[in-house]
Amino acid sequence: MISIVIPVFNEEENIQPLIEELVAVAAHTPISEIIYIDDASTDKTASILKEMQKTVPALRVVRHPIRAGQSAAFMSGVRAAGNSVVVLMDGDRQNDPQDIIQLYEEYQQSSKSYPKVMVVGRRHKRQDTMMRKLSSRWANGIRSWFLKDHISDTGCSLKLIRREDYLRLPYFNHMHRFLPALLIRDHVHVVEVDVSHRARVAGKSKYGFWNRVWVGIVDLIGVKWLLNRGLPKGFTTQEQL
C-alpha cells in the first residue's frame, strides 16, 4: 500500500482540489493514506484540512507548531506513514496525481530486479517562467556533475520511495533536494520517469533563485562529504560461529 506525503505552507486554495484528485487516483492505485504536513500555516490551510477529514477517511494531518521547512515536513510525514511505500509530492498542484500510477508501475517492474528502488519524476514541458527553468537547469547540471548521481531533475518533488530506505537517511535541512544522491549512497537503484508539470493556478511560490543558491552551494559540499563516507557496495556482515 502507498502513503502520499504532502508538505504545505499557506496553500488554502489548493487543498481541496488536490485531495479530490488524489481520491480519484486512489480508485486505480493502492493508496490508503494521504498525509498532509501543515508547516505552521497562517492562512486557512489548517481549518480546511480539518474540515476535509470529515469526508475523506484516508486523510491524515500532521501539524508543525513552528515553520521548519520542506525537508522537516517530508521527514515528519514519512515517519507518520503506515505503509511500506511513500510518494512525496508538492501541495501546489503543479505535480499531477495521475502520474503516481506511472511511478508505481515503474516501481513494481524495477523491484523484480533490484531489492531497493526509488522512482523519481522528471518534469516534461515545465510550466514555469524562463528564469525558473534556466536556474533549475543550471542547478541540476552543477549538482549532477559534482555528485555524480546522473539524475536530471531533482527539483521535481514527485518521488516514490520505500519508507525504510528514506528513514535510514541522515537528516539535515534541505536534504529533500539531494534525495537521489543520498539513496544511491545507500545502494538504492534510482530510476527516472517523465511526468507532467502544471502551472501554478493558486497561491504563491515559497522559493526563488536567490533564497536557494547560497545555501545550495554549502549543502552540495556537505552532501559530497557524506557520499564519500558511505559503506562500500556489497557490504554485508556475517557472525562467526
Buried (B, 14 or more C-beta within 10 A) or exposed (E): EBBBBBBBBBBBBBBBEBBEBBBEBBEEBEBBBBBBBBBBBEBBBBEBBEEBBEEBEBBBBBBBEEBBBBBBBBBBBBEBBEBEBBBBBBBBBBBBBBBBEBBBEBBEEBBEEEEBBBBBBBBEEBBBEEEBEEBBBEBBEEBBEBBEBEBBBBBBBBBBBBBEBBBEBEEBEBBBBBBBBBBBBBBBBBBBBEBBBBEBEEBEEBEEBEEBEEEBEEBBEBBBEBBEEEEEEEEEEEEEE
